[in-house]
Amino acid sequence: MPNIEVSLPDRVDTEIDRLVDQGEFLNREQAIEELLSMGMSAYETTGTSTEDDEWVMQNVEDQQDPAMQDDVDEDGRMF
C-alpha cells in the first residue's frame, strides 16, 4: 500500500483524534483511510453507471408521450 504525507489543518487533525477516541475508528490509520475513501466516492463521476442507473434510464427510454402514440381502438378512439 502506498504511503503518503498530508498536511492537515489543526481542526481536522483534532476531529480525527476525537473520532478515534470515541471509538468510531480503531485507529488513526483506519480513520484516515475510510474518510479519504468516503470523500473519493463522493466525487465519482456519472461516467460509471450502476445497475440502478441503467434500470432507471431504460424505464425513461421505454416511456412514450401519449401525444405521439397512434394506437386506435375498435371505436376509432386514440389512446
C-alpha positions, 0 to 999 in steps of 0.5 A: 500500500502506498504511503503518503504525507498530508498536511492537515489543518489543526481542526481536522487533525483534532476531529480525527483524534476525537473520532478515534477516541470515541471509538468510531475508528480503531485507529488513526490509520483506519480513520484516515483511510475510510474518510479519504475513501468516503470523500473519493466516492463522493466525487465519482463521476456519472461516467460509471453507471450502476445497475440502478442507473441503467434500470432507471434510464431504460424505464425513461427510454421505454416511456412514450408521450401519449401525444405521439402514440397512434394506437386506435381502438375498435371505436376509432378512439386514440389512446 
